[in-house]
């Protein structure tokens, strides 16, 4: 079984950028800035974790759940496009 190298900071940053892009497409009504805020909050929750390999995946799951709640709980707060 091949061993993989641990994720470095550049790879993690690129992964997080892809998460922002993906979630912005998935939640266009919230806008990119709001998606970036939610992704940043989710990313900060994992900042103390020494194992970084799955951080982008975990951030995406956490942020996606939060964005869904925002869409459900705050429909009046979503700006019209």
N, C-alpha and C positions, 0 to 999 in steps of 0.2 A: 504494500500500500504506500503510495507516494506521500511524503510529508509536505505540508504547505507552510510557507513562511507566514509569520504573524502579520496582520494588517499594519501598515505604517500610517503615519498621520496624513500623508498625501492621499493614500487610497481611501482612508476613512472620510476625508473631506470631499473627495470626488463622489463617494457613495452617498453622503448626506446631500450633496448638490443634486444628485439624481433623484433622491427621495423628494426633495422640494419640487423638482420639475414634474415628477409623476403625480404628486398630490395636488399640485396646482392645476394640472389637467383634469384630475378627478373631482376637484372642488372649485371650479372656476368662479362660482358666485362669491366665494370668500376672498378671492384675490391673492396674488402672490405674496404680498407683504404679510397678510394674516397667516398664510400657510408657513412662511418662513419663521414667524414668531412661534407658532405651535411646534414646528420641527426643532427650533432652537431650544425651547423648553424641554422637549423630550430628550434631546441630545444632552443637555445639562444634567438631567436625572441620572445619566449613565457615566458621568465624568469621572467618578472615582473607581470605576470598574477596571481592573488591570488587564482583563482579557477583552481585546477590542475587535476581534474578528467578526462578530455578529452585531456590532453596534448599529450599522445602517439598517439592518433588518428589524432590529428591536425598536429603533427610533421610528421607522416607518409604521410599524404596528401601533405603537403608542400614539403617534401623531394622527394616524388615520382614525383611530377610535375617538380621539379628542375632537377632530374636525367633524366627524359624524354627529357627536353630541352637540357641537356648536350649531350645525345645520338643523338639528331637531329642536334644540332648546331655545335658540335665538333667531328664528326666521325673520322677525321684524328688524333685527339689527344688521341684516345682510344688506349692503348697499346695492342699489339697482345698477345694472350695467348698461 
